[in-house]
Amino acid sequence: MSAAVDTAQEPQAVPEPAWGRHLVAVGVLAVVLAFLPLVLPPAQQSVAVRVLVFAILALGWNIMSGFGGMFSFGHAAYFGLGAYVSVWLLVEQGISPWIGMLAGMAVAAAFAVLIGFLALRYRLKGAYFALSTFAFAEMLRLYATNSDLVNRAVGYNVPLRSESSLAYMQFEPGAASYFWIALALTVLALVTTIVFLRSRTGRFTVAVRDDEDAAAALGIPVMRTKLVTIALSAAITSVAGTFYVQYYFFVDPDVAFGSSVSIQAILPAVIGGVATIWGPVVGAAILGPLNDVTATLLRNPPAGLEFLQGRAGLDVMVYAVLLILIVLVLPQGVYGSLRERFQRR
Amino acid sequence: MRKPWIMAVALPLALTACGGSAPPGTEGTGQGGGGGGAGETITIGSLHPLSGAAAADGQQMDNGAQLAVDAINEAGGIESLGGAQLELASADTQGAPEVGQSEAQRLIQEGAVALVGTYQSAVSQNVAAVAERNSVPFVIDVSSADQILQQGYRFTFRLQPSAAVLGQRGAQYLAEVSENAGQPAQRVAVLHEQGPFGTAITASFTEEAQSAGMEVGPVISYDPASVSDFTTQITTIREAGADVLMVAGYYRDGVLVANAVDTVQPGLDAVWGVANGAFDTPQFPGEVGEAGEGFFDANYRLDTTNPETQALAELYQQTYGDEIRTAAVLSYDAVRVIADALERAGDASPQAVRDAIAETELESLIAQEGPISFDENGENANAAPILMQVLEGAVRQVYPEEYAETEPVYPATPGL
């Protein structure tokens, strides 16, 4: 977690990450990216929005599994709760998705604390803990599939409105507002991550991850620390779910709770760098456009690759190769490994 | 890291690096037009799962759409637009709703005047919302979920029968066929996949069956992705004393049902598929052998009695070396609907095409109860399934009479 020692700060036993610089970088990034919709064609803009949704999803996962060290294979549960709670409130009660977003965060956090408590109470560790999170996500998927309360397997459509409405998070297709909202939510998630890591609980979290027994011996409330971390992680991930439904207009149990969502929460963080502030965002920026880049390649391949014309599935192969390469060559992820190289030792 | 600044600069670069989208007018896999019209080129977007679990069907459907485009160009293109040539822009949805959405957005942006697709209901939902918001017509070739057209969308049309019609006709045919055989079905057990498709078919089937005086039960659902054996379910059905078993599911589970029925011998008068993904496929009898003999399926079906359809099937076999599936014929029809609308509108703007599609009266290559025409919701008003049965190891059309290649055999107790 440590970055370069900032000489301006008073010396400390442990080198402090340059929080100020990270926050400045977030600010610069936000300002620079805010102009993106003005230069991107609409089709690319939907790719950019997808990148941001992945980034939020992975930022959430990273808090619990990267910084907290509790590997989750079931983040679809929180993404899906964020999606379902908000869409249910919207369709059944006519409540704005902004309120739905807060409600979704609360429900996701509560559910996460409940299953986190059960898993930790019974001392599930490592792979067993990961499997239990997966099982809970599946449980929600099956519940939604067979429950009349949430329309069973059919899911929900977001009703189309006749005109744009910020209150209901609905705009013209291809409107820059979608991108800006996604960007604002991503920035919030990043800032939350930084603030959390600076906080007492955040430091406890890292300490508990590094050595649980030592942390407990020092009087750190291990269980409480872990539950707070899990709750925060779930809340951030649920925001991605809420936004997803408003942007894509449709959710069903597989879209919300399917295991592919859990994988999409993990991959950007792994590619970018687990337990780094920027890793999930970098990973999402690499993975998000991947299938569009490969699809474009397949539509009009460069000279010498004409045999690729009209084939499908290249992105899946590129995905696989990329994953293997990154795990072998950059075991800390793209951002994580770069940071390592730039660090003064 | 010394300079988090790097991120601030590198990220937008990475994001814009993906901005190089294909220019409009990329050639499809076809051999282009032969009509030589003086008109412009009109692009139709085709959205299907070309990779992923449903790739075989998706590829077939994309091929079907391409053959239709080639045939129309061959015949001189769109005459009312000066012989304008059509061109198919194919996109891979991967069966994922969000990919379908961004691809639909891209095709529209590159100038597609209409879209066809997409096979998976969840993807079609998303594409329908995109089409609606961009005011571009979308003709669904295959996707059964009722709710897609219950949103009040004006730009979405569907060729295949909806789940409501499939279930309703499935029950009606059962009542009629069993009645005609002098053995009216009284107690129908149901086995359905738990997704939107199986659930919707079961709901409409149950309603119609009950109003025809049948008892429905037990109703058992299963997860098609994970199920590995149906012995327990079929035993439950045997204990319940059902005469007929209705099955709404996909290919792999259909094969498992046939094997379980063969093992348990529940003494049914018939196994009755409704829009079943297995019982009417050419591969099914070969895969399960004797166990599948006599199985019924009420489903949409290419019209084998229509010479045009026969010619298409032959052309498909020559071009792609594979037996054409009904889904591909639906895609072929979807492109024909759009071309016919262009011809009548004499105008290639999406709005004009949409208005002309709404007025469609076009003979179908699918077996249905009249020409293709759309009701106010965009449903194909004459779409209906027909009944097929596995007889002597081949799928034959057996009911209603105008499509029957042979008489239905009822009761058709499996495994005897």
Interface residues (C-beta under 8 A of the other chain):
Chain A: A3 A4 A18 R21 H22 V24 A25 V28 L29 V32 L33 L36 V39 L40 P41 P42 A43 Q44 S46 V47 A48 R50 V51 L142 T145 N146 R152 A153 V154 G155 N157 V158 P159 L160 E172 P173 G174 Y244 Y248 F249 F250 D252 D254 V255 W278 V281 V282 A285 I286 P289 N291 D292 V293 A295 T296 R299 N300 Q309 G310 A312 G313 D315 V316 Y335 L338 R339 F342 Q343 R344
Chain B: M1 R2 K3 P4 W5 I6 M7 A8 V9 L11 P12 A14 L15 T16 A17 C18 G19 G20 S21 A22 P23 T26 G28 T29 L50 S51 G52 A55 Q59 S90 A91 D92 Q94 P97 E98 V99 Q101 S102 E103 Q105 R106 Q109 E110 A122 Q125 N126 A129 V130 E132 R133 N134 A145 Q147 Q151 G152 Y153 Q194 G195 P196 G198 T199 A200 S221 D223
